[in-house]
Each structure stands twice: as C-alpha cells, then as structure tokens.
C-alpha cells in the first residue's frame, strides 16, 4: 500500500490522494453493507465510480486495501484518543478518556470496526493489524505504571481486551452502553 505523498505546504489534496481516499470511503460503504466477505475489488470500484485499474494503482491487492482501511481507522482512533486525553496526566482518568474516545470512534465508524473484527481470521492481515493493536495497548502502559500496577504491560493488554469486548457489545447494540463503560471505569478505580 502506498498512500500518495503529500507535502506540508500542500493546501488541497492532489487528485491521486482524493482517489485514494475515495476508494477507502467506498470500501467503508461496501463493508457497511456487505461485511468483509462482500468486500471485493469490483464492488469497491463500482461504489467509488472508478475503473478497476485505478484500484491497482493504489493497492496491490484486496488484503492491502483492507489493511489500509484498518490503518486509517487506527489513525482516527489515535487522533481522537490524543485529543481526549491531552490535558490529563498518566493515570486512570487518562485511560478512561482514551477508552471513551476509542469506543466513540468505533461507533462512528461501525463498518470498519466490524470489518477489523472479521479480518482477524485472515492470515494475510493478522500481522499488521496485530501490530496496530499492540501499539494501541502499549499507550496505556505509562498510566498503569503511574497507578502503581506491578505488571503494566499485562494490565494494558487486559484493558485492550476489555475495551474490545465493550466495542463489540456496543456495535451489536448500535449505541453506547453506559453500564459497560461505567464498569470499566470502576475496574480502573477512576
């Protein structure tokens, strides 16, 4: 996958970048309707209104495309978490704000979160997706250390599992589940 290069002085996206993003947007729409099983190159290009060859200018194959969708989702999560927790020192409240932001992005981008859950079974995608999940979980380590947890890395991994379960339950419900979010807050002592 190669996103078109952009410069810091560029004010408007290039045509190439717009097409790249349009393909990702189309993929999100197809995933929303048809899930991972229905996410084919043909459906994506039809949704985007571009020629099939255009897809291959931007993505080597379907797996590269799904990985790009997942990467874009994680970029949105990272921005939301950073914004939500920016003024909070490491600790329980920092974690809670980040978790809330993550869960809200999952609800706003339901198709990609659901697609990411389905994609965990595809061997070609597992490594890159797992690496993103590990980086996201590792972000909580400084907060667990600040809270005095003896094995901050294990705590961060368990937090990621709990958060993922809440995200799945909220995706199924199609809305926030305040009780689940409160329970996570209580687990953290926040």
C-alpha positions as CSV (number, residue, x, y, z in Angstrom):
1,X,0.0,0.0,0.0
2,X,1.3,3.4,-0.8
3,X,-0.6,6.5,0.0
4,X,0.2,9.3,-2.3
5,X,2.9,11.6,-0.9
6,X,1.8,15.0,0.5
7,X,3.8,18.0,1.4
8,X,3.4,20.2,4.4
9,X,2.8,23.2,2.1
10,X,0.1,21.5,0.2
11,X,-3.3,23.1,0.8
12,X,-5.6,20.9,-1.3
13,X,-5.4,17.2,-1.7
14,X,-4.0,16.0,-5.1
15,X,-6.2,14.2,-7.5
16,X,-4.3,11.0,-6.7
17,X,-4.9,11.5,-2.9
18,X,-8.6,12.2,-3.5
19,X,-8.9,9.0,-5.5
20,X,-7.1,7.0,-2.8
21,X,-9.4,8.4,-0.1
22,X,-12.5,7.9,-2.4
23,X,-11.5,4.2,-2.7
24,X,-11.2,3.9,1.1
25,X,-14.6,5.7,1.6
26,X,-16.1,3.3,-1.0
27,X,-14.6,0.3,0.9
28,X,-16.1,1.6,4.1
29,X,-19.5,1.8,2.4
30,X,-19.3,-1.7,0.9
31,X,-18.1,-3.1,4.3
32,X,-21.1,-1.4,5.9
33,X,-23.5,-3.1,3.5
34,X,-21.8,-6.5,2.9
35,X,-19.1,-7.1,5.6
36,X,-15.7,-8.5,4.9
37,X,-17.0,-11.4,2.8
38,X,-18.7,-8.9,0.4
39,X,-15.7,-6.5,0.2
40,X,-14.5,-7.2,-3.3
41,X,-12.4,-5.0,-5.6
42,X,-15.3,-5.0,-8.1
43,X,-17.8,-3.7,-5.5
44,X,-15.3,-1.1,-4.2
45,X,-14.6,0.4,-7.7
46,X,-18.3,0.3,-8.6
47,X,-19.1,2.2,-5.4
48,X,-16.2,4.7,-6.0
49,X,-17.1,5.1,-9.7
50,X,-13.6,4.4,-10.9
51,X,-12.1,1.9,-13.3
52,X,-10.7,-1.4,-11.8
53,X,-7.2,-0.5,-12.9
54,X,-7.4,2.6,-10.7
55,X,-7.7,0.4,-7.7
56,X,-4.5,-1.3,-8.5
57,X,-2.7,2.0,-8.9
58,X,-3.2,2.5,-5.2
59,X,-3.4,-1.0,-3.7
60,X,-1.5,-4.2,-4.6
61,X,-4.5,-6.4,-3.8
62,X,-7.6,-6.8,-1.6
63,X,-5.6,-7.6,1.5
64,X,-3.5,-4.4,1.1
65,X,-6.8,-2.5,0.7
66,X,-8.3,-4.0,3.9
67,X,-5.1,-3.2,5.7
68,X,-5.3,0.4,4.5
69,X,-8.9,0.7,5.8
70,X,-7.7,-0.6,9.2
71,X,-4.7,1.7,9.3
72,X,-7.0,4.7,8.5
73,X,-9.4,3.6,11.3
74,X,-6.4,3.4,13.7
75,X,-5.2,6.9,12.6
76,X,-8.7,8.2,13.5
77,X,-8.6,6.4,16.8
78,X,-5.1,7.8,17.6
79,X,-6.2,11.4,16.9
80,X,-9.4,11.0,19.0
81,X,-7.5,9.5,21.9
82,X,-4.8,12.1,21.8
83,X,-7.3,14.9,21.8
84,X,-9.5,13.4,24.6
85,X,-6.6,12.7,26.9
86,X,-4.2,15.6,26.1
87,X,-4.7,17.6,29.3
88,X,-4.8,14.6,31.6
89,X,-1.7,13.2,33.3
90,X,-0.9,9.5,33.2
91,X,-3.3,7.5,35.4
92,X,-6.8,6.1,35.5
93,X,-8.6,9.2,34.1
94,X,-6.2,9.4,31.2
95,X,-7.0,5.8,30.4
96,X,-10.8,6.3,30.7
97,X,-10.7,9.3,28.4
98,X,-8.8,7.4,25.8
99,X,-11.1,4.4,26.1
100,X,-14.2,6.6,25.7
101,X,-12.7,8.2,22.6
102,X,-11.8,4.8,21.1
103,X,-15.3,3.5,21.8
104,X,-16.9,6.6,20.2
105,X,-14.8,6.2,17.1
106,X,-15.8,2.6,16.9
107,X,-19.5,3.6,17.0
108,X,-19.0,6.4,14.4
109,X,-17.0,4.1,12.1
110,X,-19.0,0.9,12.7
111,X,-18.3,-0.7,9.4
112,X,-14.6,-0.6,9.7
113,X,-14.6,-1.8,13.3
114,X,-16.8,-4.7,12.4
115,X,-14.6,-5.4,9.4
116,X,-11.5,-5.3,11.6
117,X,-13.1,-7.9,13.9
118,X,-13.9,-10.1,10.9
119,X,-10.4,-9.7,9.4
120,X,-8.7,-11.2,12.4
121,X,-9.2,-14.6,10.9
122,X,-7.4,-13.7,7.6
123,X,-3.7,-14.7,7.9
124,X,-2.6,-12.1,5.4
125,X,-3.9,-9.3,7.6
126,X,-3.1,-10.6,11.0
127,X,0.4,-9.3,11.5
128,X,-0.1,-5.7,10.6
129,X,-3.4,-5.5,12.4
130,X,-2.0,-7.1,15.5
131,X,0.9,-4.7,15.5
132,X,-1.5,-1.8,15.5
133,X,-3.5,-3.3,18.3
134,X,-0.2,-3.8,20.3
135,X,0.8,-0.2,19.8
136,X,-2.6,1.0,20.9
137,X,-2.5,-1.2,24.0
138,X,1.0,-0.1,24.9
139,X,-0.1,3.5,25.1
140,X,-1.8,2.7,28.4
141,X,1.4,1.3,30.0
142,X,2.6,4.7,31.4
143,X,-0.8,5.2,33.0
144,X,-0.7,1.8,34.6
145,X,2.8,2.5,35.9
146,X,1.6,5.8,37.3
147,X,-1.2,3.9,39.1
148,X,1.4,1.6,40.6
149,X,0.5,-1.6,38.7
150,X,3.3,-4.1,39.0
151,X,2.9,-5.6,35.5
152,X,1.7,-2.6,33.5
153,X,2.2,-4.3,30.1
154,X,-0.1,-7.2,31.1
155,X,-2.6,-4.7,32.6
156,X,-2.6,-2.7,29.3
157,X,-3.2,-5.9,27.3
158,X,-6.2,-6.9,29.5
159,X,-7.5,-3.3,29.2
160,X,-7.4,-3.7,25.4
161,X,-9.3,-7.0,25.6
162,X,-12.0,-5.4,27.9
163,X,-12.3,-2.4,25.7
164,X,-12.6,-4.5,22.6
165,X,-15.4,-6.5,24.2
166,X,-17.3,-3.3,25.1
167,X,-16.8,-2.2,21.5
168,X,-18.3,-5.4,20.2
169,X,-21.2,-5.2,22.5
170,X,-21.8,-1.5,21.5
171,X,-21.6,-2.5,17.8
172,X,-24.2,-5.1,18.4
173,X,-26.5,-2.7,20.3
174,X,-25.8,0.2,17.8
175,X,-25.3,2.6,20.7
176,X,-23.3,3.4,23.7
177,X,-23.7,1.1,26.7
178,X,-23.2,3.3,29.7
179,X,-23.2,0.4,32.2
180,X,-20.3,-1.3,30.4
181,X,-18.4,2.0,30.3
182,X,-19.1,2.7,34.0
183,X,-17.9,-0.9,34.9
184,X,-14.6,-0.3,33.0
185,X,-14.2,3.0,34.9
186,X,-14.7,1.1,38.2
187,X,-12.2,-1.6,37.3
188,X,-9.6,1.2,36.9
189,X,-10.6,2.9,40.1
190,X,-11.5,6.1,38.3
